[in-house]
Amino acid sequence: MNDSLKPRYEARARILKAMAHPSRLLIIEELQKQERCVNELTEMIGSDMSTVSKHLSVLKNAGLVSDEKRANCIYYTLRCTCILDFIGCVEEVLSANAEEHNKILKSCKK
């Protein structure tokens, strides 16, 4: 790999790694709908607050979410909604894979 391109691919990989957890994907999808406080996200995910806070920290460090403290709660928002286009693409891959598996299963039953 060209040394001048390496930082770009490493930065991309950090963002993808930050997303690579089911709870963090749920957080991203929920924040697309509206801002949420830690307490709301904790209830949705069903984990303890420290775990959810860690997930939010990972997303924040990757630049995917921002936060704002208000009164006794920290509210999180999605910084770039375009990330949902990527998630939509992942869903298309899942669908295509399922179709291919169904074709294989049908051919096995004949």
Chimera marker file (.cmm) of the C-alpha trace (Angstrom):
<marker_set name="trace">
<marker id="1" x="0.000" y="0.000" z="0.000" r="1" g="1" b="0" radius="0.5"/>
<marker id="2" x="1.219" y="3.455" z="-0.876" r="1" g="1" b="0" radius="0.5"/>
<marker id="3" x="2.419" y="5.315" z="2.251" r="1" g="1" b="0" radius="0.5"/>
<marker id="4" x="0.453" y="8.405" z="1.278" r="1" g="1" b="0" radius="0.5"/>
<marker id="5" x="-2.810" y="6.401" z="1.173" r="1" g="1" b="0" radius="0.5"/>
<marker id="6" x="-2.254" y="4.466" z="4.390" r="1" g="1" b="0" radius="0.5"/>
<marker id="7" x="-3.556" y="7.194" z="6.769" r="1" g="1" b="0" radius="0.5"/>
<marker id="8" x="-6.779" y="7.469" z="4.754" r="1" g="1" b="0" radius="0.5"/>
<marker id="9" x="-7.468" y="3.737" z="4.982" r="1" g="1" b="0" radius="0.5"/>
<marker id="10" x="-6.536" y="3.634" z="8.655" r="1" g="1" b="0" radius="0.5"/>
<marker id="11" x="-8.970" y="6.482" z="9.372" r="1" g="1" b="0" radius="0.5"/>
<marker id="12" x="-11.721" y="4.669" z="7.485" r="1" g="1" b="0" radius="0.5"/>
<marker id="13" x="-10.986" y="1.468" z="9.384" r="1" g="1" b="0" radius="0.5"/>
<marker id="14" x="-11.278" y="3.304" z="12.735" r="1" g="1" b="0" radius="0.5"/>
<marker id="15" x="-14.764" y="4.494" z="11.811" r="1" g="1" b="0" radius="0.5"/>
<marker id="16" x="-15.834" y="1.032" z="10.654" r="1" g="1" b="0" radius="0.5"/>
<marker id="17" x="-14.419" y="-0.554" z="13.813" r="1" g="1" b="0" radius="0.5"/>
<marker id="18" x="-16.349" y="1.940" z="15.921" r="1" g="1" b="0" radius="0.5"/>
<marker id="19" x="-19.567" y="0.839" z="14.221" r="1" g="1" b="0" radius="0.5"/>
<marker id="20" x="-18.769" y="-2.873" z="14.484" r="1" g="1" b="0" radius="0.5"/>
<marker id="21" x="-20.950" y="-3.729" z="17.476" r="1" g="1" b="0" radius="0.5"/>
<marker id="22" x="-24.696" y="-4.454" z="17.543" r="1" g="1" b="0" radius="0.5"/>
<marker id="23" x="-25.349" y="-1.968" z="20.361" r="1" g="1" b="0" radius="0.5"/>
<marker id="24" x="-23.476" y="0.789" z="18.570" r="1" g="1" b="0" radius="0.5"/>
<marker id="25" x="-25.440" y="0.142" z="15.380" r="1" g="1" b="0" radius="0.5"/>
<marker id="26" x="-28.649" y="0.429" z="17.408" r="1" g="1" b="0" radius="0.5"/>
<marker id="27" x="-27.417" y="3.703" z="18.898" r="1" g="1" b="0" radius="0.5"/>
<marker id="28" x="-26.668" y="5.080" z="15.429" r="1" g="1" b="0" radius="0.5"/>
<marker id="29" x="-30.125" y="4.141" z="14.163" r="1" g="1" b="0" radius="0.5"/>
<marker id="30" x="-31.846" y="5.622" z="17.210" r="1" g="1" b="0" radius="0.5"/>
<marker id="31" x="-29.874" y="8.854" z="16.976" r="1" g="1" b="0" radius="0.5"/>
<marker id="32" x="-30.941" y="9.148" z="13.349" r="1" g="1" b="0" radius="0.5"/>
<marker id="33" x="-34.524" y="9.482" z="14.595" r="1" g="1" b="0" radius="0.5"/>
<marker id="34" x="-33.776" y="12.052" z="17.305" r="1" g="1" b="0" radius="0.5"/>
<marker id="35" x="-31.259" y="13.037" z="19.920" r="1" g="1" b="0" radius="0.5"/>
<marker id="36" x="-31.211" y="10.775" z="22.962" r="1" g="1" b="0" radius="0.5"/>
<marker id="37" x="-29.887" y="11.003" z="26.482" r="1" g="1" b="0" radius="0.5"/>
<marker id="38" x="-27.749" y="8.276" z="27.999" r="1" g="1" b="0" radius="0.5"/>
<marker id="39" x="-30.636" y="7.069" z="30.167" r="1" g="1" b="0" radius="0.5"/>
<marker id="40" x="-32.886" y="6.526" z="27.141" r="1" g="1" b="0" radius="0.5"/>
<marker id="41" x="-30.189" y="4.638" z="25.252" r="1" g="1" b="0" radius="0.5"/>
<marker id="42" x="-29.395" y="2.528" z="28.317" r="1" g="1" b="0" radius="0.5"/>
<marker id="43" x="-33.043" y="1.480" z="28.539" r="1" g="1" b="0" radius="0.5"/>
<marker id="44" x="-33.237" y="0.701" z="24.796" r="1" g="1" b="0" radius="0.5"/>
<marker id="45" x="-30.066" y="-1.384" z="24.780" r="1" g="1" b="0" radius="0.5"/>
<marker id="46" x="-30.750" y="-3.155" z="28.060" r="1" g="1" b="0" radius="0.5"/>
<marker id="47" x="-27.196" y="-2.850" z="29.370" r="1" g="1" b="0" radius="0.5"/>
<marker id="48" x="-25.849" y="-0.992" z="32.348" r="1" g="1" b="0" radius="0.5"/>
<marker id="49" x="-25.064" y="2.699" z="31.995" r="1" g="1" b="0" radius="0.5"/>
<marker id="50" x="-21.286" y="2.230" z="32.110" r="1" g="1" b="0" radius="0.5"/>
<marker id="51" x="-21.421" y="-0.132" z="29.124" r="1" g="1" b="0" radius="0.5"/>
<marker id="52" x="-23.613" y="2.228" z="27.116" r="1" g="1" b="0" radius="0.5"/>
<marker id="53" x="-21.354" y="5.145" z="28.043" r="1" g="1" b="0" radius="0.5"/>
<marker id="54" x="-18.379" y="3.177" z="26.726" r="1" g="1" b="0" radius="0.5"/>
<marker id="55" x="-20.187" y="2.514" z="23.438" r="1" g="1" b="0" radius="0.5"/>
<marker id="56" x="-21.008" y="6.215" z="23.155" r="1" g="1" b="0" radius="0.5"/>
<marker id="57" x="-17.404" y="7.095" z="23.881" r="1" g="1" b="0" radius="0.5"/>
<marker id="58" x="-16.224" y="4.837" z="21.052" r="1" g="1" b="0" radius="0.5"/>
<marker id="59" x="-18.706" y="6.452" z="18.657" r="1" g="1" b="0" radius="0.5"/>
<marker id="60" x="-17.746" y="9.945" z="19.805" r="1" g="1" b="0" radius="0.5"/>
<marker id="61" x="-14.010" y="9.269" z="19.446" r="1" g="1" b="0" radius="0.5"/>
<marker id="62" x="-14.644" y="8.086" z="15.882" r="1" g="1" b="0" radius="0.5"/>
<marker id="63" x="-16.487" y="11.328" z="15.139" r="1" g="1" b="0" radius="0.5"/>
<marker id="64" x="-19.851" y="9.674" z="14.577" r="1" g="1" b="0" radius="0.5"/>
<marker id="65" x="-21.747" y="11.321" z="17.433" r="1" g="1" b="0" radius="0.5"/>
<marker id="66" x="-21.553" y="14.544" z="19.396" r="1" g="1" b="0" radius="0.5"/>
<marker id="67" x="-22.792" y="15.253" z="22.890" r="1" g="1" b="0" radius="0.5"/>
<marker id="68" x="-24.230" y="18.132" z="24.871" r="1" g="1" b="0" radius="0.5"/>
<marker id="69" x="-24.707" y="18.241" z="28.621" r="1" g="1" b="0" radius="0.5"/>
<marker id="70" x="-28.051" y="19.642" z="29.766" r="1" g="1" b="0" radius="0.5"/>
<marker id="71" x="-28.994" y="19.654" z="33.426" r="1" g="1" b="0" radius="0.5"/>
<marker id="72" x="-28.273" y="16.140" z="34.716" r="1" g="1" b="0" radius="0.5"/>
<marker id="73" x="-28.190" y="14.352" z="31.370" r="1" g="1" b="0" radius="0.5"/>
<marker id="74" x="-25.891" y="14.167" z="28.380" r="1" g="1" b="0" radius="0.5"/>
<marker id="75" x="-27.695" y="14.211" z="25.032" r="1" g="1" b="0" radius="0.5"/>
<marker id="76" x="-26.180" y="12.593" z="21.970" r="1" g="1" b="0" radius="0.5"/>
<marker id="77" x="-26.779" y="13.383" z="18.317" r="1" g="1" b="0" radius="0.5"/>
<marker id="78" x="-25.618" y="11.781" z="15.102" r="1" g="1" b="0" radius="0.5"/>
<marker id="79" x="-23.030" y="14.037" z="13.446" r="1" g="1" b="0" radius="0.5"/>
<marker id="80" x="-23.303" y="12.727" z="9.878" r="1" g="1" b="0" radius="0.5"/>
<marker id="81" x="-26.569" y="11.123" z="8.836" r="1" g="1" b="0" radius="0.5"/>
<marker id="82" x="-24.931" y="9.908" z="5.615" r="1" g="1" b="0" radius="0.5"/>
<marker id="83" x="-23.611" y="6.970" z="7.669" r="1" g="1" b="0" radius="0.5"/>
<marker id="84" x="-27.120" y="5.536" z="7.309" r="1" g="1" b="0" radius="0.5"/>
<marker id="85" x="-26.509" y="5.203" z="3.559" r="1" g="1" b="0" radius="0.5"/>
<marker id="86" x="-23.702" y="2.806" z="4.412" r="1" g="1" b="0" radius="0.5"/>
<marker id="87" x="-25.988" y="0.858" z="6.756" r="1" g="1" b="0" radius="0.5"/>
<marker id="88" x="-28.553" y="0.684" z="3.944" r="1" g="1" b="0" radius="0.5"/>
<marker id="89" x="-25.860" y="-0.755" z="1.695" r="1" g="1" b="0" radius="0.5"/>
<marker id="90" x="-25.078" y="-3.390" z="4.340" r="1" g="1" b="0" radius="0.5"/>
<marker id="91" x="-28.773" y="-4.334" z="4.347" r="1" g="1" b="0" radius="0.5"/>
<marker id="92" x="-28.651" y="-4.772" z="0.555" r="1" g="1" b="0" radius="0.5"/>
<marker id="93" x="-25.666" y="-7.110" z="0.895" r="1" g="1" b="0" radius="0.5"/>
<marker id="94" x="-27.546" y="-9.127" z="3.542" r="1" g="1" b="0" radius="0.5"/>
<marker id="95" x="-30.553" y="-9.372" z="1.238" r="1" g="1" b="0" radius="0.5"/>
<marker id="96" x="-28.441" y="-10.444" z="-1.743" r="1" g="1" b="0" radius="0.5"/>
<marker id="97" x="-26.703" y="-13.076" z="0.407" r="1" g="1" b="0" radius="0.5"/>
<marker id="98" x="-30.053" y="-14.399" z="1.624" r="1" g="1" b="0" radius="0.5"/>
<marker id="99" x="-31.320" y="-14.682" z="-1.958" r="1" g="1" b="0" radius="0.5"/>
<marker id="100" x="-28.198" y="-16.594" z="-2.969" r="1" g="1" b="0" radius="0.5"/>
<marker id="101" x="-28.536" y="-18.960" z="-0.001" r="1" g="1" b="0" radius="0.5"/>
<marker id="102" x="-32.198" y="-19.571" z="-0.868" r="1" g="1" b="0" radius="0.5"/>
<marker id="103" x="-31.229" y="-20.485" z="-4.451" r="1" g="1" b="0" radius="0.5"/>
<marker id="104" x="-28.660" y="-22.950" z="-3.134" r="1" g="1" b="0" radius="0.5"/>
<marker id="105" x="-31.193" y="-24.487" z="-0.736" r="1" g="1" b="0" radius="0.5"/>
<marker id="106" x="-33.774" y="-24.865" z="-3.494" r="1" g="1" b="0" radius="0.5"/>
<marker id="107" x="-31.248" y="-26.604" z="-5.738" r="1" g="1" b="0" radius="0.5"/>
<marker id="108" x="-30.378" y="-29.011" z="-2.911" r="1" g="1" b="0" radius="0.5"/>
<marker id="109" x="-34.015" y="-30.019" z="-2.429" r="1" g="1" b="0" radius="0.5"/>
<marker id="110" x="-34.491" y="-31.112" z="-6.044" r="1" g="1" b="0" radius="0.5"/>
<link id1="1" id2="2" r="1" g="1" b="0" radius="0.2"/>
<link id1="2" id2="3" r="1" g="1" b="0" radius="0.2"/>
<link id1="3" id2="4" r="1" g="1" b="0" radius="0.2"/>
<link id1="4" id2="5" r="1" g="1" b="0" radius="0.2"/>
<link id1="5" id2="6" r="1" g="1" b="0" radius="0.2"/>
<link id1="6" id2="7" r="1" g="1" b="0" radius="0.2"/>
<link id1="7" id2="8" r="1" g="1" b="0" radius="0.2"/>
<link id1="8" id2="9" r="1" g="1" b="0" radius="0.2"/>
<link id1="9" id2="10" r="1" g="1" b="0" radius="0.2"/>
<link id1="10" id2="11" r="1" g="1" b="0" radius="0.2"/>
<link id1="11" id2="12" r="1" g="1" b="0" radius="0.2"/>
<link id1="12" id2="13" r="1" g="1" b="0" radius="0.2"/>
<link id1="13" id2="14" r="1" g="1" b="0" radius="0.2"/>
<link id1="14" id2="15" r="1" g="1" b="0" radius="0.2"/>
<link id1="15" id2="16" r="1" g="1" b="0" radius="0.2"/>
<link id1="16" id2="17" r="1" g="1" b="0" radius="0.2"/>
<link id1="17" id2="18" r="1" g="1" b="0" radius="0.2"/>
<link id1="18" id2="19" r="1" g="1" b="0" radius="0.2"/>
<link id1="19" id2="20" r="1" g="1" b="0" radius="0.2"/>
<link id1="20" id2="21" r="1" g="1" b="0" radius="0.2"/>
<link id1="21" id2="22" r="1" g="1" b="0" radius="0.2"/>
<link id1="22" id2="23" r="1" g="1" b="0" radius="0.2"/>
<link id1="23" id2="24" r="1" g="1" b="0" radius="0.2"/>
<link id1="24" id2="25" r="1" g="1" b="0" radius="0.2"/>
<link id1="25" id2="26" r="1" g="1" b="0" radius="0.2"/>
<link id1="26" id2="27" r="1" g="1" b="0" radius="0.2"/>
<link id1="27" id2="28" r="1" g="1" b="0" radius="0.2"/>
<link id1="28" id2="29" r="1" g="1" b="0" radius="0.2"/>
<link id1="29" id2="30" r="1" g="1" b="0" radius="0.2"/>
<link id1="30" id2="31" r="1" g="1" b="0" radius="0.2"/>
<link id1="31" id2="32" r="1" g="1" b="0" radius="0.2"/>
<link id1="32" id2="33" r="1" g="1" b="0" radius="0.2"/>
<link id1="33" id2="34" r="1" g="1" b="0" radius="0.2"/>
<link id1="34" id2="35" r="1" g="1" b="0" radius="0.2"/>
<link id1="35" id2="36" r="1" g="1" b="0" radius="0.2"/>
<link id1="36" id2="37" r="1" g="1" b="0" radius="0.2"/>
<link id1="37" id2="38" r="1" g="1" b="0" radius="0.2"/>
<link id1="38" id2="39" r="1" g="1" b="0" radius="0.2"/>
<link id1="39" id2="40" r="1" g="1" b="0" radius="0.2"/>
<link id1="40" id2="41" r="1" g="1" b="0" radius="0.2"/>
<link id1="41" id2="42" r="1" g="1" b="0" radius="0.2"/>
<link id1="42" id2="43" r="1" g="1" b="0" radius="0.2"/>
<link id1="43" id2="44" r="1" g="1" b="0" radius="0.2"/>
<link id1="44" id2="45" r="1" g="1" b="0" radius="0.2"/>
<link id1="45" id2="46" r="1" g="1" b="0" radius="0.2"/>
<link id1="46" id2="47" r="1" g="1" b="0" radius="0.2"/>
<link id1="47" id2="48" r="1" g="1" b="0" radius="0.2"/>
<link id1="48" id2="49" r="1" g="1" b="0" radius="0.2"/>
<link id1="49" id2="50" r="1" g="1" b="0" radius="0.2"/>
<link id1="50" id2="51" r="1" g="1" b="0" radius="0.2"/>
<link id1="51" id2="52" r="1" g="1" b="0" radius="0.2"/>
<link id1="52" id2="53" r="1" g="1" b="0" radius="0.2"/>
<link id1="53" id2="54" r="1" g="1" b="0" radius="0.2"/>
<link id1="54" id2="55" r="1" g="1" b="0" radius="0.2"/>
<link id1="55" id2="56" r="1" g="1" b="0" radius="0.2"/>
<link id1="56" id2="57" r="1" g="1" b="0" radius="0.2"/>
<link id1="57" id2="58" r="1" g="1" b="0" radius="0.2"/>
<link id1="58" id2="59" r="1" g="1" b="0" radius="0.2"/>
<link id1="59" id2="60" r="1" g="1" b="0" radius="0.2"/>
<link id1="60" id2="61" r="1" g="1" b="0" radius="0.2"/>
<link id1="61" id2="62" r="1" g="1" b="0" radius="0.2"/>
<link id1="62" id2="63" r="1" g="1" b="0" radius="0.2"/>
<link id1="63" id2="64" r="1" g="1" b="0" radius="0.2"/>
<link id1="64" id2="65" r="1" g="1" b="0" radius="0.2"/>
<link id1="65" id2="66" r="1" g="1" b="0" radius="0.2"/>
<link id1="66" id2="67" r="1" g="1" b="0" radius="0.2"/>
<link id1="67" id2="68" r="1" g="1" b="0" radius="0.2"/>
<link id1="68" id2="69" r="1" g="1" b="0" radius="0.2"/>
<link id1="69" id2="70" r="1" g="1" b="0" radius="0.2"/>
<link id1="70" id2="71" r="1" g="1" b="0" radius="0.2"/>
<link id1="71" id2="72" r="1" g="1" b="0" radius="0.2"/>
<link id1="72" id2="73" r="1" g="1" b="0" radius="0.2"/>
<link id1="73" id2="74" r="1" g="1" b="0" radius="0.2"/>
<link id1="74" id2="75" r="1" g="1" b="0" radius="0.2"/>
<link id1="75" id2="76" r="1" g="1" b="0" radius="0.2"/>
<link id1="76" id2="77" r="1" g="1" b="0" radius="0.2"/>
<link id1="77" id2="78" r="1" g="1" b="0" radius="0.2"/>
<link id1="78" id2="79" r="1" g="1" b="0" radius="0.2"/>
<link id1="79" id2="80" r="1" g="1" b="0" radius="0.2"/>
<link id1="80" id2="81" r="1" g="1" b="0" radius="0.2"/>
<link id1="81" id2="82" r="1" g="1" b="0" radius="0.2"/>
<link id1="82" id2="83" r="1" g="1" b="0" radius="0.2"/>
<link id1="83" id2="84" r="1" g="1" b="0" radius="0.2"/>
<link id1="84" id2="85" r="1" g="1" b="0" radius="0.2"/>
<link id1="85" id2="86" r="1" g="1" b="0" radius="0.2"/>
<link id1="86" id2="87" r="1" g="1" b="0" radius="0.2"/>
<link id1="87" id2="88" r="1" g="1" b="0" radius="0.2"/>
<link id1="88" id2="89" r="1" g="1" b="0" radius="0.2"/>
<link id1="89" id2="90" r="1" g="1" b="0" radius="0.2"/>
<link id1="90" id2="91" r="1" g="1" b="0" radius="0.2"/>
<link id1="91" id2="92" r="1" g="1" b="0" radius="0.2"/>
<link id1="92" id2="93" r="1" g="1" b="0" radius="0.2"/>
<link id1="93" id2="94" r="1" g="1" b="0" radius="0.2"/>
<link id1="94" id2="95" r="1" g="1" b="0" radius="0.2"/>
<link id1="95" id2="96" r="1" g="1" b="0" radius="0.2"/>
<link id1="96" id2="97" r="1" g="1" b="0" radius="0.2"/>
<link id1="97" id2="98" r="1" g="1" b="0" radius="0.2"/>
<link id1="98" id2="99" r="1" g="1" b="0" radius="0.2"/>
<link id1="99" id2="100" r="1" g="1" b="0" radius="0.2"/>
<link id1="100" id2="101" r="1" g="1" b="0" radius="0.2"/>
<link id1="101" id2="102" r="1" g="1" b="0" radius="0.2"/>
<link id1="102" id2="103" r="1" g="1" b="0" radius="0.2"/>
<link id1="103" id2="104" r="1" g="1" b="0" radius="0.2"/>
<link id1="104" id2="105" r="1" g="1" b="0" radius="0.2"/>
<link id1="105" id2="106" r="1" g="1" b="0" radius="0.2"/>
<link id1="106" id2="107" r="1" g="1" b="0" radius="0.2"/>
<link id1="107" id2="108" r="1" g="1" b="0" radius="0.2"/>
<link id1="108" id2="109" r="1" g="1" b="0" radius="0.2"/>
<link id1="109" id2="110" r="1" g="1" b="0" radius="0.2"/>
</marker_set>
